[in-house]
Structures are given as C-alpha cells and as structure tokens.
C-alpha cells in the first residue's frame, strides 16, 4: 500500500474514532465541533466490552470502503476475528473502551470475519442484519436500533 493511501486511511479512522469518542459531534444544527483527533495506533487495540463490562476482545483492524466510510471494526474475539458494524459500537469515556450491546452468547455465534467476503454484498448485508443494523447505504442506514430480543435468532451463515 502506498504512503498516500495509508495516510488517507489513517485520517479516516482518526475522524471516525473522533466521532465515536464524542470529539466531533453533530448537534442537529448546521454546526460541528472539532475535538481531539486520534491516530490509527491509538484506536487499534482499544478494548471492546459488553454492557455489563464483560471483556469481548480488542479492535484489531478497521474496514474502510472506497468512499472513506468505515463499515466494520474487526474485533479479535476468542479464537476468531468478528466484523462488527461500526455504528453498533459506543465509546465509554470513563473506561476508555468501546461498548457492544450484545450478549456474550450472541457474539459467540457471530460469524468469523473473512476478508475475502468483503466484496460480497450479501455477506455484508447479512452481517449488518446479524447485529440488528441496516447497511449504511440503505434507506434506514444505521439509524435503526434493535434490542437483542429483536435480532434474528438464527445466523444467516
């Protein structure tokens, strides 16, 4: 990967984590506030925990699409990596970790991340659905939130 692409990817990740961490936020008005930015090395390795503080794993990578969006954070979990839709993660500023509102059992049954599947739109859509999200390119985008009880009970994989 050439240096220019690596630099752009680093800026995109730093921007997205800034949004996630509340450094940049949209107030519903036509203004945004800029706070601290983050380097890639600061956001890879961040812990991911469940809603009750149970340890799920750490961010090992991010997926960036050709438009500069971050559709997935890759979490090293148990003996596998899991692609988690980026919008499902929230930042806990007190504990300085990310929170995934999902049970350990649900995460256990999540499909393992397969880099070659990223080009498969059906796989991407199914992964979003597994986590109760609409793909960002759909009309619903990532604005819908579902409780775990509303999530599909069976994995599409």
N, C-alpha and C positions, 0 to 999 in steps of 0.2 A: 504494500500500500504506500503511495507516495506521501510525502510530508504534508502537502496541501490538504488532501483528503483526511488525513489523521488530525490535522489542526481543526478542520471544519467539524469533524465528528466530535472532537473534544469540546468545542464551543457549544454544539447542540446538546450534548449530555450535560454540560455545566448549566446551560439555560434551563433544561428540563428539571434538573435537580433543584435549581433555584426556585422554580415554580412550585415544585413538590414541597420544598422546605419552607415556603412562605416568604422567600426573599423577594420574589416578584409575585404580585397578586393582582387580580382583576376585581375591581370593586363594583362592577356593574355600570360604571360610568366610563367615559372615554379617556380614562387615565390609568396608568400603571405605575407602580413604584418599584424602583430597582434597589435591590439589597445586595447582599454578598453573593458573589458568583463562586462556583466550585470547579475544581479541576477534575479530570477523569480519575486520577489516582485517589481523590478524596471520596468519590462516590462508588467505586468498585470496592467491594469488601464490606460495605455497610451491612449491618445485621438486619435480618427480617424476622419479625416476631408475630405471634398470634395476638388476638385481642386481650388475652389474659397474661401476656408476657412470655408465653411458651416460645422457645427458640426454634425457628424453622430453618435457618441457614443464613447464607450471606449472598449478596449480589456478586455474581462472578462476571457478568457482562451485560451489555445492553444491545438491542437490535435497533438499528436506525434504517428507516426506509429511504428511498431516493428523493423524497420531498423533505427530508430532515426531521421527520416525526420519529418518536420513539414508541413503537407499538408494544414492545416487550422488554421487561427486565428479566434477566436469566438468573435464577436463584439456585445455588448449589445446595441441594436438599437431600439428606440421607445419602444414598448411593447413586443419585441421579441429578441431572440439572432439569429445572422446570421453567418453561417460558410463561411468565405471568404478565397479563396485560398491564401496562404501566399505570393506567388510571385506577387500578384496584388498590394500589399502594398509597398509604398516607404516611406523613412524617410525624414522628413523635419527637418534638424538640427537647423535651425533658430528658428522655433516654437516649436521644440522638440515634434512633433506629427507625426503620420502616415497619409499618404495621400492615399485615394482610388479614382482613376479617374473614377468616376461613378456619374451619376445624382442622386439626391435625389429620384426622381420618380422610377428609376431603382432599387435602394436599397429598396424602399418601397415594390416593388413587389417581392423581393428576398424571397426564401423560408425560413421559420423559421428553425433553427437548431434543429435537433432531434438526440440526442446521439445514439439512437438505430439504426439509419440509417447508421452509420459509417461502419458497417460490410457489407453493401450493395454496391457492386462495381458500380452498375448502378446509384445509388443515388450520389455517389462521382463523377462519370464521368459527370452526368447531372449538378451537382453544379459547377464543373470546367467550363463546357460549358456555363453555365448561365453568368459566369463572363469573358467569352471570353478567357479561358485558356485551354490548353491541359493538361491532367493529367501528373504529373511528370514522371510516368512510361511509358508513350507513347513515340514514336519516336520524336515527336515535343517537348515533355517536356514542360517547362514553358518558352520557348524561344519566342513563338509567342505572339505578342501583337496586340490587335484589338482596334479600336476606338469604341465608344459606338454605332455608326451607323451600325457597322458590327456585333454587338452582336445579338443573336437570339431575335426576337421581342416578342415571347411568352415564358413564363416559361414552362419547361417540367413537372412542378408539378401540 
